[in-house]
Amino acid sequence: MANTQELRDRNGYLLGRIIETSSTRHEIRDANGYLLGTYNPQSNETRDANGYLVGRGNLLASLLR
Amino acid sequence: MSDAQNDPRFPHMSEMGQGELAVYLDWIKGAQLADTEYAFVTYTMGRAQIKDPRHLFAIWLHQMGASVDRQVKSQIRRFFMNPSDQVSFASVQSAGWFDFIPWVYQLVATVPAPTIMPPTFVKVGSNDLPY
C-alpha cells in the first residue's frame, strides 16, 4: 500500500500530499489530487508533472504552489 | 545529538548540505523564524551575500544548463522570487535544496546578477497631448 503524507499550512489547510507509490517514485499532488511532480530516490532526481528535470535531490516541496 | 542530526532531512543530503542544514537550523532558531520556504531563501541569499532573488534564480538556471522547461522555470522562479511563509520546509521533500547551497557559493561570482533597467519616461507637456 502506498505511504501517504499530508502537507498542510500553519492553519491546517491541506496543501497537498506526498505519495510513495514505489521505492523509485514519490509523487507530490495538490489538494485536488493533481500531479505536480515526482522524485526518484534511486536516481536522486526531481521532475515536474511533465517529466522535466527540476534538479538533483528531493525538491518536491517547492512544486507545491 | 544536534538539531541537524535529528532533522528528517539530514540523512537525505550530502555532507556539505548537512553542514548548511546545521547552520540554517541555528539561524532560524536564533531569529525565531518558522522553517519555511521564505526562511530558506532568505538564509541562502544571506549566506551567499546575494541582494536580489533574481540572482539566485539565475544561478539555478546556470546550474541546470540550457534545457530547462518553461513551466519548471516558472515554478522555480516563483520559489525564489515569492517564497511562501506558510509552506513548511521542514520535510524530506526539501532536503535537496540544501545541496544546492554549495553550488550557489561556487557560482555566485561567475554567474552575473540580471541587470534590471528601470523604465525611463519622457515628460510630456500639456501642449503635446492629442486633441
N, CA and C atoms of all chains as a GROMACS GRO file, in nm:
protein
  588
    1MET      N    1   0.085  -0.121   0.000
    1MET     CA    2   0.000   0.000   0.000
    1MET      C    3   0.088   0.125   0.000
    2ALA      N    4   0.046   0.226  -0.076
    2ALA     CA    5   0.128   0.348  -0.087
    2ALA      C    6   0.126   0.426   0.044
    3ASN      N    7   0.243   0.476   0.080
    3ASN     CA    8   0.256   0.557   0.201
    3ASN      C    9   0.224   0.702   0.165
    4THR      N   10   0.128   0.762   0.234
    4THR     CA   11   0.085   0.899   0.201
    4THR      C   12   0.111   0.993   0.318
    5GLN      N   13   0.163   1.110   0.283
    5GLN     CA   14   0.189   1.213   0.386
    5GLN      C   15   0.117   1.340   0.343
    6GLU      N   16   0.042   1.398   0.434
    6GLU     CA   17  -0.030   1.521   0.401
    6GLU      C   18   0.055   1.643   0.433
    7LEU      N   19   0.048   1.743   0.347
    7LEU     CA   20   0.120   1.869   0.368
    7LEU      C   21   0.017   1.978   0.395
    8ARG      N   22   0.030   2.042   0.509
    8ARG     CA   23  -0.068   2.144   0.548
    8ARG      C   24   0.004   2.274   0.582
    9ASP      N   25  -0.067   2.386   0.567
    9ASP     CA   26  -0.007   2.512   0.608
    9ASP      C   27  -0.027   2.530   0.758
   10ARG      N   28   0.018   2.645   0.810
   10ARG     CA   29   0.014   2.667   0.954
   10ARG      C   30  -0.128   2.667   1.010
   11ASN      N   31  -0.226   2.695   0.922
   11ASN     CA   32  -0.365   2.698   0.968
   11ASN      C   33  -0.434   2.563   0.952
   12GLY      N   34  -0.357   2.465   0.911
   12GLY     CA   35  -0.412   2.331   0.897
   12GLY      C   36  -0.478   2.306   0.763
   13TYR      N   37  -0.470   2.405   0.674
   13TYR     CA   38  -0.530   2.391   0.541
   13TYR      C   39  -0.446   2.294   0.457
   14LEU      N   40  -0.515   2.197   0.398
   14LEU     CA   41  -0.444   2.096   0.319
   14LEU      C   42  -0.387   2.156   0.190
   15LEU      N   43  -0.256   2.145   0.174
   15LEU     CA   44  -0.190   2.199   0.054
   15LEU      C   45  -0.168   2.090  -0.050
   16GLY      N   46  -0.140   1.971  -0.002
   16GLY     CA   47  -0.114   1.863  -0.095
   16GLY      C   48  -0.074   1.736  -0.024
   17ARG      N   49  -0.034   1.638  -0.103
   17ARG     CA   50   0.004   1.509  -0.046
   17ARG      C   51   0.130   1.457  -0.115
   18ILE      N   52   0.212   1.388  -0.038
   18ILE     CA   53   0.325   1.314  -0.095
   18ILE      C   54   0.287   1.166  -0.089
   19ILE      N   55   0.295   1.101  -0.200
   19ILE     CA   56   0.257   0.959  -0.205
   19ILE      C   57   0.377   0.878  -0.254
   20GLU      N   58   0.420   0.785  -0.172
   20GLU     CA   59   0.530   0.695  -0.214
   20GLU      C   60   0.468   0.576  -0.285
   21THR      N   61   0.457   0.588  -0.416
   21THR     CA   62   0.390   0.481  -0.491
   21THR      C   63   0.479   0.358  -0.507
   22SER      N   64   0.611   0.380  -0.504
   22SER     CA   65   0.705   0.267  -0.507
   22SER      C   66   0.837   0.317  -0.451
   23SER      N   67   0.934   0.228  -0.443
   23SER     CA   68   1.065   0.269  -0.388
   23SER      C   69   1.138   0.364  -0.482
   24THR      N   70   1.092   0.372  -0.606
   24THR     CA   71   1.159   0.460  -0.702
   24THR      C   72   1.071   0.580  -0.745
   25ARG      N   73   0.954   0.591  -0.686
   25ARG     CA   74   0.866   0.701  -0.728
   25ARG      C   75   0.790   0.759  -0.609
   26HIS      N   76   0.820   0.884  -0.577
   26HIS     CA   77   0.742   0.960  -0.479
   26HIS      C   78   0.672   1.070  -0.556
   27GLU      N   79   0.541   1.079  -0.538
   27GLU     CA   80   0.464   1.180  -0.612
   27GLU      C   81   0.422   1.291  -0.518
   28ILE      N   82   0.417   1.413  -0.571
   28ILE     CA   83   0.353   1.522  -0.497
   28ILE      C   84   0.228   1.561  -0.576
   29ARG      N   85   0.117   1.567  -0.504
   29ARG     CA   86  -0.011   1.605  -0.565
   29ARG      C   87  -0.072   1.719  -0.487
   30ASP      N   88  -0.143   1.807  -0.556
   30ASP     CA   89  -0.207   1.918  -0.485
   30ASP      C   90  -0.332   1.866  -0.412
   31ALA      N   91  -0.401   1.955  -0.343
   31ALA     CA   92  -0.516   1.915  -0.261
   31ALA      C   93  -0.627   1.852  -0.346
   32ASN      N   94  -0.628   1.881  -0.477
   32ASN     CA   95  -0.730   1.823  -0.566
   32ASN      C   96  -0.683   1.693  -0.631
   33GLY      N   97  -0.564   1.652  -0.595
   33GLY     CA   98  -0.514   1.526  -0.649
   33GLY      C   99  -0.437   1.541  -0.779
   34TYR      N  100  -0.417   1.664  -0.822
   34TYR     CA  101  -0.347   1.689  -0.948
   34TYR      C  102  -0.196   1.666  -0.930
   35LEU      N  103  -0.136   1.586  -1.018
   35LEU     CA  104   0.006   1.554  -1.006
   35LEU      C  105   0.092   1.678  -1.035
   36LEU      N  106   0.183   1.710  -0.941
   36LEU     CA  107   0.271   1.827  -0.958
   36LEU      C  108   0.414   1.787  -0.992
   37GLY      N  109   0.456   1.672  -0.943
   37GLY     CA  110   0.593   1.630  -0.971
   37GLY      C  111   0.624   1.498  -0.906
   38THR      N  112   0.743   1.447  -0.939
   38THR     CA  113   0.785   1.318  -0.884
   38THR      C  114   0.932   1.324  -0.843
   39TYR      N  115   0.967   1.239  -0.749
   39TYR     CA  116   1.107   1.225  -0.707
   39TYR      C  117   1.144   1.078  -0.712
   40ASN      N  118   1.260   1.050  -0.771
   40ASN     CA  119   1.310   0.913  -0.777
   40ASN      C  120   1.431   0.901  -0.684
   41PRO      N  121   1.415   0.832  -0.570
   41PRO     CA  122   1.527   0.822  -0.475
   41PRO      C  123   1.649   0.750  -0.534
   42GLN      N  124   1.625   0.662  -0.633
   42GLN     CA  125   1.739   0.589  -0.690
   42GLN      C  126   1.827   0.680  -0.776
   43SER      N  127   1.762   0.757  -0.862
   43SER     CA  128   1.841   0.849  -0.947
   43SER      C  129   1.866   0.981  -0.875
   44ASN      N  130   1.795   1.002  -0.762
   44ASN     CA  131   1.806   1.125  -0.682
   44ASN      C  132   1.770   1.249  -0.765
   45GLU      N  133   1.665   1.235  -0.847
   45GLU     CA  134   1.622   1.346  -0.933
   45GLU      C  135   1.475   1.380  -0.907
   46THR      N  136   1.447   1.510  -0.912
   46THR     CA  137   1.309   1.556  -0.903
   46THR      C  138   1.266   1.606  -1.041
   47ARG      N  139   1.147   1.564  -1.083
   47ARG     CA  140   1.094   1.607  -1.212
   47ARG      C  141   0.953   1.665  -1.194
   48ASP      N  142   0.914   1.752  -1.286
   48ASP     CA  143   0.778   1.807  -1.276
   48ASP      C  144   0.680   1.706  -1.335
   49ALA      N  145   0.552   1.745  -1.340
   49ALA     CA  146   0.448   1.652  -1.384
   49ALA      C  147   0.468   1.607  -1.528
   50ASN      N  148   0.538   1.687  -1.607
   50ASN     CA  149   0.562   1.650  -1.748
   50ASN      C  150   0.692   1.573  -1.767
   51GLY      N  151   0.759   1.546  -1.657
   51GLY     CA  152   0.883   1.469  -1.666
   51GLY      C  153   1.007   1.553  -1.684
   52TYR      N  154   0.993   1.685  -1.681
   52TYR     CA  155   1.110   1.772  -1.698
   52TYR      C  156   1.188   1.782  -1.567
   53LEU      N  157   1.319   1.780  -1.581
   53LEU     CA  158   1.407   1.782  -1.465
   53LEU      C  159   1.398   1.916  -1.390
   54VAL      N  160   1.380   1.906  -1.258
   54VAL     CA  161   1.381   2.025  -1.173
   54VAL      C  162   1.517   2.037  -1.104
   55GLY      N  163   1.577   1.924  -1.074
   55GLY     CA  164   1.711   1.928  -1.014
   55GLY      C  165   1.746   1.800  -0.943
   56ARG      N  166   1.866   1.800  -0.885
   56ARG     CA  167   1.914   1.684  -0.811
   56ARG      C  168   1.862   1.691  -0.667
   57GLY      N  169   1.836   1.574  -0.610
   57GLY     CA  170   1.787   1.568  -0.473
   57GLY      C  171   1.636   1.580  -0.468
   58ASN      N  172   1.584   1.570  -0.349
   58ASN     CA  173   1.439   1.578  -0.331
   58ASN      C  174   1.398   1.724  -0.317
   59LEU      N  175   1.333   1.776  -0.420
   59LEU     CA  176   1.292   1.918  -0.425
   59LEU      C  177   1.139   1.930  -0.435
   60LEU      N  178   1.070   1.822  -0.403
   60LEU     CA  179   0.925   1.818  -0.426
   60LEU      C  180   0.849   1.932  -0.358
   61ALA      N  181   0.893   1.971  -0.238
   61ALA     CA  182   0.818   2.072  -0.163
   61ALA      C  183   0.804   2.203  -0.241
   62SER      N  184   0.902   2.235  -0.322
   62SER     CA  185   0.897   2.363  -0.394
   62SER      C  186   0.802   2.358  -0.515
   63LEU      N  187   0.743   2.243  -0.544
   63LEU     CA  188   0.648   2.233  -0.656
   63LEU      C  189   0.504   2.248  -0.609
   64LEU      N  190   0.488   2.275  -0.481
   64LEU     CA  191   0.354   2.271  -0.422
   64LEU      C  192   0.258   2.379  -0.469
   65ARG      N  193   0.308   2.498  -0.501
   65ARG     CA  194   0.215   2.604  -0.541
   65ARG      C  195   0.217   2.624  -0.689
   66MET      N  196   2.303   1.474   2.054
   66MET     CA  197   2.282   1.490   1.908
   66MET      C  198   2.236   1.632   1.877
   67SER      N  199   2.287   1.688   1.769
   67SER     CA  200   2.250   1.825   1.734
   67SER      C  201   2.110   1.827   1.672
   68ASP      N  202   2.055   1.948   1.661
   68ASP     CA  203   1.925   1.964   1.596
   68ASP      C  204   1.928   1.907   1.455
   69ALA      N  205   2.040   1.933   1.386
   69ALA     CA  206   2.051   1.890   1.246
   69ALA      C  207   2.044   1.738   1.234
   70GLN      N  208   2.114   1.669   1.323
   70GLN     CA  209   2.116   1.523   1.313
   70GLN      C  210   1.980   1.460   1.343
   71ASN      N  211   1.899   1.531   1.418
   71ASN     CA  212   1.764   1.482   1.448
   71ASN      C  213   1.663   1.521   1.341
   72ASP      N  214   1.707   1.604   1.248
   72ASP     CA  215   1.614   1.655   1.146
   72ASP      C  216   1.586   1.547   1.041
   73PRO      N  217   1.458   1.536   0.997
   73PRO     CA  218   1.426   1.431   0.898
   73PRO      C  219   1.499   1.447   0.765
   74ARG      N  220   1.545   1.570   0.736
   74ARG     CA  221   1.615   1.595   0.609
   74ARG      C  222   1.758   1.547   0.610
   75PHE      N  223   1.816   1.537   0.731
   75PHE     CA  224   1.959   1.514   0.748
   75PHE      C  225   2.014   1.394   0.666
   76PRO      N  226   1.949   1.277   0.672
   76PRO     CA  227   2.007   1.162   0.600
   76PRO      C  228   1.995   1.173   0.448
   77HIS      N  229   1.920   1.272   0.400
   77HIS     CA  230   1.889   1.278   0.257
   77HIS      C  231   1.970   1.383   0.182
   78MET      N  232   2.085   1.417   0.236
   78MET     CA  233   2.167   1.519   0.169
   78MET      C  234   2.314   1.488   0.188
   79SER      N  235   2.397   1.558   0.112
   79SER     CA  236   2.541   1.536   0.120
   79SER      C  237   2.596   1.594   0.251
   80GLU      N  238   2.721   1.566   0.278
   80GLU     CA  239   2.784   1.618   0.398
   80GLU      C  240   2.785   1.772   0.397
   81MET      N  241   2.806   1.830   0.281
   81MET     CA  242   2.805   1.977   0.272
   81MET      C  243   2.665   2.031   0.300
   82GLY      N  244   2.567   1.963   0.246
   82GLY     CA  245   2.428   2.002   0.272
   82GLY      C  246   2.396   1.991   0.420
   83GLN      N  247   2.447   1.887   0.484
   83GLN     CA  248   2.423   1.868   0.627
   83GLN      C  249   2.483   1.982   0.709
   84GLY      N  250   2.600   2.027   0.664
   84GLY     CA  251   2.663   2.141   0.732
   84GLY      C  252   2.577   2.266   0.719
   85GLU      N  253   2.521   2.285   0.599
   85GLU     CA  254   2.433   2.400   0.577
   85GLU      C  255   2.306   2.389   0.660
   86LEU      N  256   2.252   2.268   0.668
   86LEU     CA  257   2.130   2.247   0.746
   86LEU      C  258   2.154   2.285   0.893
   87ALA      N  259   2.270   2.247   0.945
   87ALA     CA  260   2.302   2.278   1.086
   87ALA      C  261   2.306   2.430   1.108
   88VAL      N  262   2.371   2.501   1.018
   88VAL     CA  263   2.380   2.647   1.031
   88VAL      C  264   2.241   2.710   1.015
   89TYR      N  265   2.166   2.659   0.917
   89TYR     CA  266   2.030   2.709   0.891
   89TYR      C  267   1.941   2.692   1.015
   90LEU      N  268   1.945   2.573   1.075
   90LEU     CA  269   1.859   2.547   1.192
   90LEU      C  270   1.897   2.638   1.309
   91ASP      N  271   2.027   2.659   1.327
   91ASP     CA  272   2.072   2.751   1.433
   91ASP      C  273   2.019   2.891   1.406
   92TRP      N  274   2.026   2.930   1.278
   92TRP     CA  275   1.985   3.066   1.239
   92TRP      C  276   1.835   3.087   1.261
   93ILE      N  277   1.752   2.993   1.214
   93ILE     CA  278   1.607   3.016   1.230
   93ILE      C  279   1.568   3.013   1.378
   94LYS      N  280   1.640   2.933   1.455
   94LYS     CA  281   1.612   2.926   1.599
   94LYS      C  282   1.645   3.062   1.663
   95GLY      N  283   1.764   3.113   1.630
   95GLY     CA  284   1.808   3.241   1.684
   95GLY      C  285   1.719   3.356   1.641
   96ALA      N  286   1.674   3.349   1.515
   96ALA     CA  287   1.592   3.457   1.460
   96ALA      C  288   1.443   3.435   1.489
   97GLN      N  289   1.412   3.325   1.554
   97GLN     CA  290   1.273   3.287   1.586
   97GLN      C  291   1.184   3.286   1.463
   98LEU      N  292   1.238   3.226   1.359
   98LEU     CA  293   1.163   3.214   1.234
   98LEU      C  294   1.106   3.073   1.220
   99ALA      N  295   0.995   3.063   1.150
   99ALA     CA  296   0.942   2.930   1.117
   99ALA      C  297   1.025   2.872   1.003
  100ASP      N  298   1.032   2.741   0.999
  100ASP     CA  299   1.110   2.672   0.895
  100ASP      C  300   1.024   2.665   0.768
  101THR      N  301   1.036   2.767   0.687
  101THR     CA  302   0.951   2.778   0.567
  101THR      C  303   1.036   2.806   0.443
  102GLU      N  304   0.970   2.805   0.327
  102GLU     CA  305   1.038   2.842   0.201
  102GLU      C  306   1.104   2.979   0.217
  103TYR      N  307   1.029   3.070   0.277
  103TYR     CA  308   1.078   3.207   0.292
  103TYR      C  309   1.208   3.211   0.373
  104ALA      N  310   1.212   3.137   0.484
  104ALA     CA  311   1.331   3.134   0.568
  104ALA      C  312   1.449   3.076   0.490
  105PHE      N  313   1.424   2.970   0.413
  105PHE     CA  314   1.532   2.907   0.338
  105PHE      C  315   1.591   3.001   0.233
  106VAL      N  316   1.504   3.066   0.157
  106VAL     CA  317   1.553   3.156   0.051
  106VAL      C  318   1.627   3.274   0.114
  107THR      N  319   1.574   3.327   0.222
  107THR     CA  320   1.640   3.439   0.292
  107THR      C  321   1.777   3.396   0.344
  108TYR      N  322   1.783   3.277   0.400
  108TYR     CA  323   1.909   3.223   0.452
  108TYR      C  324   2.013   3.209   0.339
  109THR      N  325   1.970   3.149   0.229
  109THR     CA  326   2.063   3.124   0.117
  109THR      C  327   2.117   3.256   0.062
  110MET      N  328   2.027   3.354   0.048
  110MET     CA  329   2.072   3.484  -0.003
  110MET      C  330   2.169   3.550   0.095
  111GLY      N  331   2.140   3.539   0.223
  111GLY     CA  332   2.228   3.599   0.324
  111GLY      C  333   2.364   3.533   0.327
  112ARG      N  334   2.365   3.400   0.322
  112ARG     CA  335   2.492   3.326   0.328
  112ARG      C  336   2.581   3.356   0.208
  113ALA      N  337   2.517   3.370   0.092
  113ALA     CA  338   2.595   3.394  -0.031
  113ALA      C  339   2.608   3.543  -0.062
  114GLN      N  340   2.555   3.626   0.027
  114GLN     CA  341   2.559   3.771   0.011
  114GLN      C  342   2.498   3.814  -0.123
  115ILE      N  343   2.384   3.757  -0.150
  115ILE     CA  344   2.309   3.790  -0.271
  115ILE      C  345   2.200   3.890  -0.233
  116LYS      N  346   2.190   3.995  -0.313
  116LYS     CA  347   2.094   4.102  -0.279
  116LYS      C  348   1.958   4.081  -0.346
  117ASP      N  349   1.961   4.013  -0.461
  117ASP     CA  350   1.840   4.005  -0.542
  117ASP      C  351   1.807   3.858  -0.567
  118PRO      N  352   1.684   3.816  -0.536
  118PRO     CA  353   1.650   3.674  -0.559
  118PRO      C  354   1.660   3.634  -0.707
  119ARG      N  355   1.657   3.735  -0.797
  119ARG     CA  356   1.674   3.704  -0.940
  119ARG      C  357   1.812   3.647  -0.967
  120HIS      N  358   1.908   3.688  -0.885
  120HIS     CA  359   2.044   3.636  -0.898
  120HIS      C  360   2.048   3.487  -0.860
  121LEU      N  361   1.976   3.456  -0.754
  121LEU     CA  362   1.966   3.316  -0.709
  121LEU      C  363   1.902   3.231  -0.820
  122PHE      N  364   1.798   3.286  -0.880
  122PHE     CA  365   1.730   3.216  -0.989
  122PHE      C  366   1.826   3.197  -1.108
  123ALA      N  367   1.904   3.300  -1.137
  123ALA     CA  368   2.000   3.292  -1.249
  123ALA      C  369   2.103   3.182  -1.222
  124ILE      N  370   2.143   3.168  -1.096
  124ILE     CA  371   2.240   3.064  -1.060
  124ILE      C  372   2.178   2.925  -1.078
  125TRP      N  373   2.055   2.910  -1.036
  125TRP     CA  374   1.986   2.782  -1.055
  125TRP      C  375   1.976   2.748  -1.204
  126LEU      N  376   1.940   2.848  -1.284
  126LEU     CA  377   1.929   2.827  -1.429
  126LEU      C  378   2.064   2.784  -1.488
  127HIS      N  379   2.169   2.852  -1.446
  127HIS     CA  380   2.303   2.820  -1.494
  127HIS      C  381   2.342   2.677  -1.456
  128GLN      N  382   2.312   2.640  -1.333
  128GLN     CA  383   2.348   2.507  -1.284
  128GLN      C  384   2.272   2.399  -1.360
  129MET      N  385   2.150   2.430  -1.401
  129MET     CA  386   2.065   2.333  -1.471
  129MET      C  387   2.106   2.315  -1.617
  130GLY      N  388   2.178   2.411  -1.672
  130GLY     CA  389   2.215   2.401  -1.812
  130GLY      C  390   2.108   2.463  -1.901
  131ALA      N  391   2.122   2.440  -2.031
  131ALA     CA  392   2.039   2.511  -2.127
  131ALA      C  393   1.894   2.461  -2.134
  132SER      N  394   1.875   2.332  -2.113
  132SER     CA  395   1.744   2.274  -2.144
  132SER      C  396   1.651   2.270  -2.022
  133VAL      N  397   1.603   2.384  -1.982
  133VAL     CA  398   1.507   2.389  -1.872
  133VAL      C  399   1.370   2.419  -1.930
  134ASP      N  400   1.276   2.334  -1.893
  134ASP     CA  401   1.139   2.351  -1.942
  134ASP      C  402   1.080   2.483  -1.891
  135ARG      N  403   0.996   2.543  -1.973
  135ARG     CA  404   0.938   2.674  -1.942
  135ARG      C  405   0.856   2.671  -1.812
  136GLN      N  406   0.778   2.565  -1.796
  136GLN     CA  407   0.692   2.556  -1.676
  136GLN      C  408   0.775   2.534  -1.549
  137VAL      N  409   0.879   2.452  -1.562
  137VAL     CA  410   0.968   2.428  -1.446
  137VAL      C  411   1.034   2.560  -1.408
  138LYS      N  412   1.076   2.632  -1.512
  138LYS     CA  413   1.141   2.762  -1.490
  138LYS      C  414   1.046   2.855  -1.413
  139SER      N  415   0.923   2.856  -1.455
  139SER     CA  416   0.824   2.943  -1.392
  139SER      C  417   0.801   2.903  -1.246
  140GLN      N  418   0.797   2.773  -1.222
  140GLN     CA  419   0.775   2.722  -1.086
  140GLN      C  420   0.890   2.761  -0.993
  141ILE      N  421   1.011   2.743  -1.042
  141ILE     CA  422   1.128   2.770  -0.957
  141ILE      C  423   1.150   2.921  -0.943
  142ARG      N  424   1.110   2.998  -1.045
  142ARG     CA  425   1.115   3.143  -1.032
  142ARG      C  426   1.022   3.186  -0.917
  143ARG      N  427   0.906   3.129  -0.913
  143ARG     CA  428   0.810   3.157  -0.805
  143ARG      C  429   0.874   3.122  -0.669
  144PHE      N  430   0.940   3.006  -0.664
  144PHE     CA  431   1.001   2.960  -0.538
  144PHE      C  432   1.104   3.062  -0.487
  145PHE      N  433   1.188   3.111  -0.576
  145PHE     CA  434   1.293   3.205  -0.534
  145PHE      C  435   1.240   3.348  -0.514
  146MET      N  436   1.152   3.390  -0.603
  146MET     CA  437   1.108   3.530  -0.601
  146MET      C  438   0.992   3.555  -0.504
  147ASN      N  439   0.912   3.453  -0.482
  147ASN     CA  440   0.794   3.471  -0.398
  147ASN      C  441   0.778   3.351  -0.304
  148PRO      N  442   0.879   3.326  -0.220
  148PRO     CA  443   0.871   3.207  -0.134
  148PRO      C  444   0.761   3.222  -0.030
  149SER      N  445   0.697   3.111  -0.002
  149SER     CA  446   0.585   3.115   0.093
  149SER      C  447   0.635   3.112   0.237
  150ASP      N  448   0.568   3.190   0.322
  150ASP     CA  449   0.599   3.181   0.465
  150ASP      C  450   0.497   3.093   0.535
  151GLN      N  451   0.418   3.021   0.456
  151GLN     CA  452   0.318   2.930   0.510
  151GLN      C  453   0.356   2.784   0.488
  152VAL      N  454   0.423   2.760   0.374
  152VAL     CA  455   0.458   2.621   0.339
  152VAL      C  456   0.581   2.579   0.418
  153SER      N  457   0.566   2.472   0.496
  153SER     CA  458   0.677   2.423   0.578
  153SER      C  459   0.789   2.370   0.489
  154PHE      N  460   0.909   2.397   0.534
  154PHE     CA  461   1.026   2.348   0.462
  154PHE      C  462   1.089   2.231   0.539
  155ALA      N  463   1.031   2.200   0.655
  155ALA     CA  464   1.090   2.101   0.744
  155ALA      C  465   1.045   1.960   0.709
  156SER      N  466   1.069   1.920   0.587
  156SER     CA  467   1.034   1.784   0.549
  156SER      C  468   1.139   1.730   0.452
  157VAL      N  469   1.140   1.601   0.440
  157VAL     CA  470   1.234   1.533   0.349
  157VAL      C  471   1.223   1.589   0.208
  158GLN      N  472   1.102   1.637   0.173
  158GLN     CA  473   1.078   1.686   0.036
  158GLN      C  474   1.148   1.818   0.004
  159SER      N  475   1.224   1.870   0.098
  159SER     CA  476   1.301   1.991   0.065
  159SER      C  477   1.451   1.968   0.085
  160ALA      N  478   1.488   1.843   0.119
  160ALA     CA  479   1.628   1.813   0.153
  160ALA      C  480   1.726   1.851   0.041
  161GLY      N  481   1.684   1.830  -0.083
  161GLY     CA  482   1.774   1.854  -0.195
  161GLY      C  483   1.820   1.998  -0.208
  162TRP      N  484   1.739   2.090  -0.158
  162TRP     CA  485   1.775   2.232  -0.170
  162TRP      C  486   1.900   2.267  -0.088
  163PHE      N  487   1.928   2.191   0.016
  163PHE     CA  488   2.047   2.220   0.096
  163PHE      C  489   2.175   2.182   0.020
  164ASP      N  490   2.161   2.089  -0.074
  164ASP     CA  491   2.276   2.056  -0.159
  164ASP      C  492   2.292   2.157  -0.272
  165PHE      N  493   2.192   2.241  -0.290
  165PHE     CA  494   2.202   2.347  -0.390
  165PHE      C  495   2.289   2.463  -0.337
  166ILE      N  496   2.292   2.481  -0.207
  166ILE     CA  497   2.364   2.597  -0.149
  166ILE      C  498   2.514   2.598  -0.186
  167PRO      N  499   2.586   2.485  -0.176
  167PRO     CA  500   2.727   2.488  -0.218
  167PRO      C  501   2.745   2.532  -0.364
  168TRP      N  502   2.647   2.498  -0.449
  168TRP     CA  503   2.652   2.545  -0.589
  168TRP      C  504   2.641   2.697  -0.595
  169VAL      N  505   2.558   2.751  -0.508
  169VAL     CA  506   2.541   2.897  -0.505
  169VAL      C  507   2.674   2.964  -0.471
  170TYR      N  508   2.743   2.911  -0.369
  170TYR     CA  509   2.874   2.968  -0.331
  170TYR      C  510   2.971   2.963  -0.448
  171GLN      N  511   2.965   2.850  -0.519
  171GLN     CA  512   3.060   2.830  -0.629
  171GLN      C  513   3.030   2.921  -0.748
  172LEU      N  514   2.903   2.945  -0.772
  172LEU     CA  515   2.865   3.017  -0.895
  172LEU      C  516   2.834   3.166  -0.876
  173VAL      N  517   2.824   3.208  -0.751
  173VAL     CA  518   2.779   3.346  -0.728
  173VAL      C  519   2.871   3.450  -0.793
  174ALA      N  520   3.000   3.419  -0.798
  174ALA     CA  521   3.094   3.516  -0.855
  174ALA      C  522   3.098   3.511  -1.008
  175THR      N  523   3.061   3.397  -1.065
  175THR     CA  524   3.074   3.383  -1.211
  175THR      C  525   2.942   3.403  -1.286
  176VAL      N  526   2.831   3.376  -1.220
  176VAL     CA  527   2.701   3.399  -1.286
  176VAL      C  528   2.657   3.540  -1.250
  177PRO      N  529   2.647   3.627  -1.348
  177PRO     CA  530   2.613   3.766  -1.315
  177PRO      C  531   2.468   3.782  -1.269
  178ALA      N  532   2.449   3.878  -1.183
  178ALA     CA  533   2.312   3.912  -1.143
  178ALA      C  534   2.243   3.977  -1.263
  179PRO      N  535   2.118   3.946  -1.287
  179PRO     CA  536   2.049   4.007  -1.401
  179PRO      C  537   2.044   4.159  -1.387
  180THR      N  538   2.066   4.225  -1.498
  180THR     CA  539   2.060   4.371  -1.497
  180THR      C  540   1.916   4.414  -1.519
  181ILE      N  541   1.866   4.491  -1.427
  181ILE     CA  542   1.729   4.539  -1.441
  181ILE      C  543   1.735   4.686  -1.477
  182MET      N  544   1.685   4.719  -1.595
  182MET     CA  545   1.684   4.858  -1.640
  182MET      C  546   1.551   4.922  -1.600
  183PRO      N  547   1.556   5.024  -1.517
  183PRO     CA  548   1.429   5.090  -1.482
  183PRO      C  549   1.374   5.164  -1.606
  184PRO      N  550   1.244   5.166  -1.623
  184PRO     CA  551   1.189   5.233  -1.740
  184PRO      C  552   1.213   5.384  -1.732
  185THR      N  553   1.238   5.443  -1.848
  185THR     CA  554   1.254   5.589  -1.849
  185THR      C  555   1.138   5.648  -1.928
  186PHE      N  556   1.086   5.756  -1.879
  186PHE     CA  557   0.972   5.820  -1.944
  186PHE      C  558   1.009   5.963  -1.982
  187VAL      N  559   0.963   6.004  -2.097
  187VAL     CA  560   0.983   6.141  -2.139
  187VAL      C  561   0.866   6.222  -2.084
  188LYS      N  562   0.901   6.333  -2.023
  188LYS     CA  563   0.793   6.416  -1.968
  188LYS      C  564   0.713   6.477  -2.084
  189VAL      N  565   0.586   6.459  -2.076
  189VAL     CA  566   0.501   6.509  -2.184
  189VAL      C  567   0.428   6.634  -2.135
  190GLY      N  568   0.443   6.744  -2.206
  190GLY     CA  569   0.373   6.868  -2.170
  190GLY      C  570   0.229   6.863  -2.217
  191SER      N  571   0.146   6.951  -2.162
  191SER     CA  572   0.004   6.950  -2.198
  191SER      C  573  -0.016   6.985  -2.346
  192ASN      N  574   0.078   7.064  -2.406
  192ASN     CA  575   0.066   7.100  -2.547
  192ASN      C  576   0.087   6.981  -2.640
  193ASP      N  577   0.157   6.878  -2.585
  193ASP     CA  578   0.187   6.760  -2.668
  193ASP      C  579   0.076   6.656  -2.667
  194LEU      N  580  -0.022   6.678  -2.581
  194LEU     CA  581  -0.128   6.577  -2.572
  194LEU      C  582  -0.216   6.582  -2.696
  195PRO      N  583  -0.264   6.468  -2.739
  195PRO     CA  584  -0.351   6.467  -2.859
  195PRO      C  585  -0.484   6.534  -2.828
  196TYR      N  586  -0.542   6.594  -2.932
  196TYR     CA  587  -0.672   6.663  -2.916
  196TYR      C  588  -0.783   6.562  -2.899
   0.00000   0.00000   0.00000
